[in-house]
Amino acid sequence: MNKLSYAKRLVMTAVCVALCVVLPMAFHSFPNGGSIFLPMHIPVLLCGLICSWPYGLVCGLLGPALSSLLTSMPPVAYLPSMMVECAVYGCATGLMMRYIRTGKAVADLYISMVVAMIAGRVVAGLAKSLIFTPGVAPFAWVTTSLVEGIPGICIQLVLLPLLVSALTRAKLLPQRYAGGTNE
């Protein structure tokens, strides 16, 4: 796979950070839209998938912080745990894309996303219960982070592989495996 240049990675990361501000604004017009549709997770996961783990990590930290600063979403009380969760998403997707090599780009994407989604929720849940809100049951995050966010998780699992495939077909991303399609 040809790698993206440093400049392209920076630009794509900046676009993903900007999307971390813009997408939640659209989804917060619905009651509980942010916690149901998880709009900020989409650009963070995308950044990790296409730019690699350091850029995904930075996007996961900067996106929620900048969004909170400019739009008050997420609220300051939720910001630390959201930054931890998104940072793990961006970092984990990038690391998984680096080390997972099934020979099928779509399989690599799904494995990377599922591992990142699980890792992000577990780490955020532990951080909430041990650091940010001590005394809360360690697995209380399962209902709030997982069950309520099922529509958002489904959107991510459908949308992100389509986005990566479209960007690859448009030649904005290099082919993952030489000599073929990205499927």
C-alpha positions in Angstrom: 0.0 0.0 0.0 1.3 3.4 -0.9 1.2 5.7 2.1 -0.4 9.0 2.4 2.0 12.0 2.5 2.4 13.9 5.7 0.6 16.9 4.3 -2.4 14.8 3.2 -2.6 13.2 6.6 -2.5 16.6 8.3 -5.2 18.0 6.0 -7.5 14.9 6.5 -7.0 15.1 10.2 -7.9 18.8 10.2 -11.0 18.0 8.2 -11.9 15.2 10.7 -11.4 17.6 13.6 -13.7 20.1 11.9 -16.3 17.4 11.4 -16.1 16.7 15.1 -17.5 20.2 15.6 -20.0 20.3 12.7 -21.6 16.9 12.8 -22.7 17.0 16.4 -24.4 20.4 15.8 -26.7 18.8 13.2 -27.5 15.7 15.4 -28.1 17.7 18.6 -31.2 19.1 17.0 -32.8 15.8 17.9 -33.5 15.0 21.6 -30.5 13.0 22.9 -29.2 13.0 19.3 -25.6 13.0 20.4 -25.8 10.0 22.7 -28.0 8.1 20.3 -26.3 8.8 16.9 -22.7 9.3 18.2 -21.8 11.9 15.4 -18.4 12.8 16.8 -17.2 9.2 16.7 -17.6 9.0 12.9 -14.8 11.5 12.0 -12.5 10.2 14.8 -12.8 6.6 13.6 -12.4 7.7 10.0 -9.2 9.6 10.9 -7.7 6.6 12.6 -8.7 4.4 9.7 -7.2 6.5 7.0 -4.4 8.6 8.6 -3.0 6.1 11.2 -2.9 6.0 15.0 -1.1 9.2 15.9 -3.4 11.3 13.8 -6.5 9.4 15.1 -5.3 10.0 18.6 -4.9 13.7 18.1 -8.3 14.0 16.3 -9.8 12.1 19.3 -8.4 14.6 21.7 -8.8 17.8 19.7 -12.2 17.1 18.3 -14.2 16.9 21.5 -12.1 19.7 23.1 -12.6 22.1 20.2 -16.3 21.2 19.9 -16.8 21.8 23.6 -15.0 25.1 23.4 -16.9 26.4 20.3 -20.4 24.9 20.8 -20.5 23.6 24.5 -21.0 20.1 23.1 -20.0 17.9 24.9 -20.6 19.8 28.1 -17.5 20.4 30.2 -18.6 17.7 32.7 -18.5 15.0 30.0 -15.5 16.4 28.1 -12.7 14.4 29.9 -14.4 11.0 29.5 -15.4 11.9 25.9 -11.8 12.8 25.1 -10.5 9.5 26.5 -13.1 7.5 24.6 -12.5 9.3 21.3 -8.7 9.2 21.7 -8.9 5.4 22.2 -11.1 5.2 19.1 -8.7 7.1 16.9 -5.6 5.4 18.2 -7.1 1.8 18.2 -8.5 2.1 14.6 -5.1 3.3 13.4 -3.2 0.6 15.2 -5.6 -2.1 14.1 -5.4 -1.0 10.5 -1.6 -1.1 10.8 -1.4 -4.7 12.1 -4.6 -6.4 10.8 -3.9 -7.9 7.3 -6.6 -10.3 6.3 -6.1 -9.8 2.6 -9.6 -8.1 2.4 -9.7 -4.4 3.0 -13.4 -4.5 4.1 -12.6 -7.2 6.7 -9.7 -5.1 7.9 -12.0 -2.1 8.3 -14.6 -4.0 10.2 -12.2 -5.7 12.6 -10.4 -2.4 13.2 -13.7 -0.6 13.9 -15.2 -3.2 16.2 -12.0 -3.6 18.3 -11.8 0.2 18.6 -15.4 0.6 19.5 -15.1 -2.0 22.3 -11.7 -0.7 23.5 -13.0 2.9 23.6 -16.1 2.1 25.5 -14.2 -0.1 28.0 -11.5 2.4 28.6 -14.0 5.3 28.9 -16.1 3.3 31.3 -13.1 2.5 33.5 -11.9 6.1 33.4 -15.4 7.3 34.4 -15.8 4.9 37.3 -12.2 5.2 38.5 -11.2 8.8 37.8 -14.0 11.1 36.6 -16.9 9.9 38.7 -15.6 7.6 41.4 -18.1 5.4 43.1 -20.1 4.7 39.9 -20.4 1.0 39.1 -17.5 0.0 36.8 -19.9 -1.4 34.2 -22.7 1.2 34.3 -21.3 2.5 31.0 -22.8 -0.6 29.2 -26.3 0.8 29.3 -25.4 4.5 28.6 -22.6 4.0 26.1 -23.6 0.8 24.4 -27.3 0.3 24.5 -28.4 3.9 23.9 -25.8 4.3 21.1 -26.9 1.2 19.1 -28.3 3.4 16.2 -25.0 5.3 16.1 -22.9 2.1 16.1 -25.0 0.8 13.2 -24.5 4.1 11.3 -20.7 3.8 11.8 -20.6 0.2 10.7 -22.4 1.0 7.5 -21.1 4.5 6.7 -17.4 4.2 7.4 -16.5 1.3 5.1 -18.6 3.1 2.4 -16.6 6.3 3.0 -13.3 4.6 2.9 -14.2 2.7 -0.3 -15.5 5.9 -2.0 -12.3 7.8 -1.0 -10.2 5.0 -2.4 -12.2 4.8 -5.7 -11.8 8.6 -6.0 -8.0 8.0 -5.6 -7.9 10.2 -2.5 -6.7 7.2 -0.6 -4.3 4.5 -1.8 -5.4 0.9 -2.4 -4.8 -1.2 0.7 -3.9 -4.2 -1.3 -2.0 -4.1 -4.5 -3.6 -5.1 -7.8 -7.3 -5.1 -6.9 -10.3 -3.5 -5.5 -10.6 -2.6 -1.9 -13.2 -5.2 -1.1 
